[in-house]
């Protein structure tokens, strides 16, 4: 089983939520000049979610994707 973690990062670069089990997640890692894309369903609410927040996906402890 692959170990993964999803972090929600606010505009002050603070981690405000972490998930290690989600019902649906699709991560596309893009080329250097294009943004990564992350689509999915999170298992719980995030207070005050903002368009400026970032989503980071780690696989086996290594950063795999970072997207707005």
C-alpha positions as CSV (number, residue, x, y, z in Angstrom):
1,X,0.0,0.0,0.0
2,X,1.3,3.5,-0.9
3,X,1.6,5.9,2.0
4,X,0.4,9.4,1.1
5,X,-0.4,12.7,2.9
6,X,-2.4,15.7,1.7
7,X,-1.7,19.0,3.3
8,X,-3.7,22.2,3.0
9,X,-1.4,25.3,3.2
10,X,-2.8,28.8,3.9
11,X,-1.5,32.1,2.5
12,X,0.8,32.4,5.5
13,X,2.4,29.1,4.5
14,X,0.9,27.3,7.6
15,X,-0.4,23.8,7.4
16,X,-4.1,24.1,8.4
17,X,-5.2,20.5,7.6
18,X,-3.7,17.1,6.9
19,X,-5.4,14.1,5.5
20,X,-4.0,10.6,5.1
21,X,-7.2,8.8,3.9
22,X,-9.4,10.3,1.2
23,X,-12.3,8.7,-0.7
24,X,-11.2,10.0,-4.1
25,X,-8.0,11.7,-5.3
26,X,-6.4,12.4,-8.7
27,X,-3.0,14.0,-8.9
28,X,-1.4,15.1,-12.1
29,X,2.2,16.1,-12.0
30,X,2.9,18.6,-14.8
31,X,6.0,19.7,-16.7
32,X,8.1,22.5,-15.2
33,X,6.3,25.4,-16.9
34,X,2.8,24.1,-16.1
35,X,1.0,23.8,-12.8
36,X,0.3,20.5,-11.1
37,X,-3.4,19.6,-10.7
38,X,-5.0,17.9,-7.8
39,X,-8.7,16.9,-7.8
40,X,-10.6,14.9,-5.2
41,X,-13.0,14.8,-2.3
42,X,-11.7,15.5,1.2
43,X,-13.2,13.6,4.1
44,X,-13.9,16.6,6.2
45,X,-14.6,20.3,6.2
46,X,-11.8,23.0,6.3
47,X,-12.7,26.2,8.0
48,X,-12.3,29.3,5.9
49,X,-11.0,27.6,2.8
50,X,-9.6,30.3,0.5
51,X,-8.7,30.3,-3.2
52,X,-5.2,31.4,-2.2
53,X,-4.5,28.2,-0.3
54,X,-2.3,25.5,-1.7
55,X,-2.6,21.7,-1.7
56,X,0.5,19.6,-1.3
57,X,0.5,15.8,-1.9
58,X,3.3,13.7,-0.4
59,X,3.9,10.1,-1.5
60,X,6.2,8.0,0.7
61,X,7.2,11.2,2.6
62,X,8.4,13.0,-0.6
63,X,6.6,16.0,-2.1
64,X,4.9,14.8,-5.3
65,X,2.6,17.7,-6.3
66,X,2.0,21.3,-5.1
67,X,-1.0,23.1,-6.6
68,X,-3.1,26.2,-5.9
